[in-house]
Amino acid sequence: MGSSSKDDTGSDGDTSSRDTPPSNSSLFSEGERVLAYHGPCIYEAKVQKAELRKKEWRYYVHYLGWNKNWDEWVGVDRLLKHTEENVMKQQALQKKQGADRSSKSGRSAQTKQKSSTVAKGKKRKSDSGTEKDNVSVEKLVKIQIPSTLKKQLVDDWEFVNQQDKLVKLPRSPNVDDILTKYLQYRSKKDGMMTDSIGEILKGIRCYFDKALPVMLLYKKERQQYHDLVVDNVSPSTIYGAEHLLRLFVKLPELLAYVNIEDETLIRLQQKMIDFLKFMQKNQSTFFLSAYDGSRVSEGKGKGKDE
């Protein structure tokens, strides 16, 4: 998955040609159609708002054709004028990225998932106030997903959205099993049971159970969810590593709305990265190598669009 989630504030692309406006005047105007960097790729976008903050212009952009929940505040270094020259630059970059399968499909793997914030039981509103958007920019946790797990996300997206196949449920090991195995792994490695690790894992499970139906399912998976998650059953006892990994793409966005001290946030980030390395180490055991092709056709026309 060559692209990254919304925590990217820069780009892997060439930044030398990006203009920097004078501090007292905005280079881009509200309502202007622009090209915007998101990870290593360039997408068409529209400037919704422009604000001067701490002597730097920030722009609230909407990526054309994307869910409004992907709207975000970006700096001038992420934007390009919508000119013929820059469109050609975008096309050249897309052609280059197209040679990399993970970059091509990885963006879809993120944009196809419905993005709403699950924080204290409330969804994030796409037109949220400036204060919340400031938090999402300044306090975003960066979670580096290992390259082999990025490819896992790409394969996951292709199985469901291109091959019409679903993860066969219930999974074994399920999310609860994986979290327990990690706790045992850390306890053995550290020589003791640490309360902080246990609390973090409880938090991951809580986020997973709440986020799954809201933002971790593709449209073709919704009927399967409604069929299996009944009678107050926890999704973490049914779903496995495939859907748990999707959570880590969304976690930076979710954690941005939680009141956590910076020092605690750094430690949390380190624990998350360690957990992902654990998943990578056990990738062949935790993840399916093939999905089930029968479930999508059975549920066609029955799913609930959200």
N, C-alpha and C positions, 0 to 999 in steps of 0.2 A: 504494500500500500504506500506508493510513493508520496501521496499527499498527506497532509497532516490535519489534525482537528483544529478547532478554533483558537487554540492556545498559541498558534503561530503568529508572531508579530513581525516577522521578517520573511525573507524568501530565499530559496536556494537559487533563484534566477539571478541574472545580471542586474545589479542595482546601480551601476555606474551611470546609466543613462537617465535615471529618474531625477526629475527636477525638484528643487527645494525652493519654496516660495519665501518671499520676505516675511518676517515675523508679524508685520502689521497688516498684511493683506492676504486674503485667501486665494489660492491658485484655482480652487474648484468651487463652484457655486451650487446652492441647493437646487435639486431637480436636474442637475447636469448628468448626462450619460457618460460613463467613464469605463476604463478597464482597470480591474483591481487584481493584485496578486493575492492568492490564497494558497499558502504553501508554495510549491515550485511552479504552479500553474497560474495563468491569467484568465480571468472571467469578466464578462460584461456585467456592469453594475450601475446603480443609480444612486447619486448622493441624496440622502434624505435630509440630513442636517449638517451644518458646519459650525464648529465652535472653537474659539481661541482659548486654549487652556495652558496655563503656565508658559505663555509666550510661544506655544506650538499649536498649529491648527490640527484639529481632530475632525474626522468625517464619519458620519453614521451612514453606512452604505447597505443597499439591498442588492443581493446578487440576483440578476434577472433569471427567472425560471426556477428559483430555489424557494423552499419554504421560508416564510418570513422570520422564523425562529433562528435562521442563520444570519440575520442582519447583525451588524457589529460596528463598533467604533474602530477606525484604523487611522494610522498616521499618513502623512503625505508620501512617505517612502513606499507605501503599498499601492498608490494610485498612478495611473497614466491617463493622459488626454486621449479621447476617442478619435484618433486621427488615422488616416490610411497607413501611415508608417508604423504606428503602434499596433494596428490590427494585423499587419503583416508580421510584426514581431510576435504577436500572440499566436498566429497560425504556425509560425516556425517553431515556437516553443511546444505547441500541441503536437506537431509532427515528431519532434524530438522525444516528447514524453510518450507518444504512441508506441515508440520502439520498446519502451519499458512497460511490460504488461501490468506490473503492480501499480505504476503511476496512473495508467489509464483506468483501471477498474477500482483502484482504491478510493478515488474521489467519489465514485458512485456509491461505494460501500458506506460512505459517511452521509452523503446528501440524501440517499434514499430512506435513511432511517428518520423517523419523525423526531424532531428535536424540540422538546419542552423540558423545562427544569422541574425536577422533583426535589424540592427543598422544603422541609416542614409541611409536606402535603399540598404545596401550592405550585401551580404551573407558572412558568415565567411568561409574562406578557410580552409580545413582540414590540409593543410601544412603551416599554418600561422607561422609567425616568432616568435622567442623567446620572443620578447618584448610583443607581444599580449598574449602569453601564460602565461607570468609572471603576467600580469594584471588579467587574468582569475583566477589565483590561489590566488593572494593576495587580490583582491578587490571583491571577490564573496560575494554577499549578501546572508544571510541565512534566508530563509522564512520557518518557521515551519508550516506545514499544519496540522490542527486539525485531530485527529484520525478518526472521523466520515466522514470527507471529503476525507481522504485517502481511506476509504472503498468505498466512492462514485466513486473515480477514478478507483478502481478495478472493481466495477460493470459496470461502463461506458465502460471499455475495454472489459469486457466479453460480454456485450450486442452486441457490434459492431463486435468484432473479433471472438467470439465463437458462438454466437446465430444469427449472420447475421441480426441484427436489427439496425435501425438508429434513431436518435433523430428526431421526427416529427417537421418539420419547416414550417413556421416561429414560433419561440418560444414566449410565453408570460408568464412571463415577459422576454423581451430580455435583452441583455447586457446593452444597454442604459438605460432601465428602472431600472435595478438593481443599476447601478451607480448613477442614480438620487435619488433612494430610500435611498441609503447610504448617499448621500449629505444631504438629508432632515433629516435623522436620526442623523448625526453628528451636524447639525445646531441646531436641537432641544435640543440635549444633551449638547452642548457647549453654547447654548444661543445666537449664532450669526453665520453668514455665513463666513467661513474662506476661504480666497483666496487660501491658500496653499493646502487645501483639494481639492478645485475645480481644481487646476492645476494638481494635482496628478491624479485625476480621468480622466481628459482630456488625460493625458499621457497613462493611462491604456487603454483607448479606442483606442488611436492611435496605441499602440503596438498590441492590439488585432486585429484591422483591417488589419495591415500589416503582422502579424505573422500567422494568421489563415490559409491562403492558403499555406504557406511555411512550417510550422512545427506543426500545431495543428490539422491536419486532418489525420485520418487513410485512408489507400488506398481505402477501401470500401465506404468512405464518399466523395470521390472526384467528382464523377459524380453528386451527389446531390448538391455539391457546384457550379459546372458549370451550373446546371439547374436553380438555384435560385439566385445566386449573379450575376446579369446582370445589364447593364445600369448604371454603377458606383454606385450601391447600396452599402451602408456600411454593412459589415458583422455583425456589432454590433447591427443593427436593425433587423437582421434575427435570429442570434444564441443567445443562452441563457446561463444559469449558467453552463451547462455541459461542454461547450467548453471554457468558461471563466476560469473555475477552472484549465483546462489543461495549460492555460497561466502561472499560478503561479508556475507550475513545471519548466517552461522554463525561468521565469523572472530572476533568479540569473545569468544564463548564458548570457542573453541579457544585463542586467545592467552592467556586468563586462566590457563591451566595451564602456560605456558612461563615459565621463569625469565629475565625480561628487565628490565634497569634501567629506571627510570621515564623517564629522559631519552631512552633509545633507543625506548621505547614511544611517546613523544610524536612523535618523528621518524617512526616507522613509521606512526603514525596519519595524519600529514600526507601521507606517500607514498601510502597507501591511498586517501585522499580525492582526491589528484591523479590517481591511476589511474582512479578512478570517473568523474572529470570527462572524462578521455580517452575512456572508453567511451561516455559521454553524447554527446560531440562527434561520435563515429563511430557513433552508435546505428543510423542507417539502413543503414550498411554491415555492421556486426557482427551485428545481430540479424535473425532471420526475421520477416516480417510475417504469415506464415501457417504452420501446422504441417501435417503429413501425417496424413490421416485413415484410412489403410489399415493401419498397423502394429498399433494396439491390438487391433482385431478379429482379426488374424492370431495374436496372442500370447495371447488370452484363455484362461485355464485352464492356461497353461503356466508362468506366473511363479512365482517362489519367494517366499512371504511371509516377511518377517523381522520 
